[in-house]
């Protein structure tokens, strides 16, 4: 969709794109499984038969942590909070349903909050799922008891994706954005970006925005203009 153009502006060579929000689906049936995430998916689907009631899902940006956490939250009736906004006073309410997702756990400002959260979840028999980009042993912590608990935290890791997984991710993002791609566009992009979920996501969004801005279809030719000089 492009912004309305007045007769005076109709001679402009490029259309002005409106910034539109596109909701991504976090339903279980829309999670793309493969070798890079099968261990994490198995953990989510094994609930409540977990190795411990508090676990961590680790992986790089865009690797599916939020998607998996959302799937689990729906199954467990868990509340979802950002570590950045979690304070010690919030803990009883956060654990009220007996299950909690803490996104970006290392961003919890006060390490005592994290320490008390782990303890309170244990005392109440509640489940807690942390997401983060780095392993718990690398989270900022100086309290000896917290360090000990983080070392004992069961971890599953989302690994680097292969090309088939990256193409699947981009196809899903395209569907979420109602973006129709011609054959070969995704294959071309994959040969010109780094092998990461974050890069695949950024490339797909860049193609969508440029196609909208120019009023052109998201073709291989347009992808070549955007990505030919990369890698």
Helices and strands as residue ranges (DSSP letters): G 7-9, G 28-30, H 38-46, E 54-58, H 65-76, E 79-82, G 83-85, G 88-90, H 91-94, E 99-103, G 105-107, H 111-124, E 127-132, G 136-138, H 144-152, E 154-157, H 163-176, H 185-190, H 197-214, H 220-227
